């Protein structure tokens, strides 16, 4: 079993403050998940530092190429959401729709259940891109089941207060790790 795990976006200097905050937090979560998976005997693929420093679109394309070439069994990208003009109040795990990616739905379902058990806000559960009304390149371009995890909303003051605590990256990492382990049939 091989899992690809990556923080969303990149550490590119042109990113705005929101994307920098999101990337730094999710990069910490990524490394924690990778350690938990490795300690459980799972093979892990993470983007190289050179990919992390590319512009967002370049980094996205390279992550997808890397995970496809590595033939990971599941690819996960970690995010914190924003809702310009309003405030979102949930977490979710997004997957590509259709029978071909049923395993992506299953992974999203397990991960979202763990998010629901972890954070004091609701989850929308496993959400497909059709429901969102958007195509997301990470999901549409990977050749394996894939999930984008949105743990909460950076612009929601209640979420942000939790995100700014030292416990948040640990909680986020453990929730995703437990969802992955349930997906692969190993009780964490």
Secondary structure, 3 states (H helix, E strand, C coil): CEEEEEECCCCCCCCCHHHHHHHHHHHHHHHHHHHHHHHCCCEEECCCHHHHCCCHHHHHHHHHHHHHHHCCCEEEEEEEECCCCCCCCEEEEEECCCHHHHHHHHHHHHHHHHHHHHCCCEEEEEEEHHHHCCCCHHHHHCCCEEEEEEEEECCCHHHHHHHCCHHHHHHHHHHHHHHHHHHCCCCC
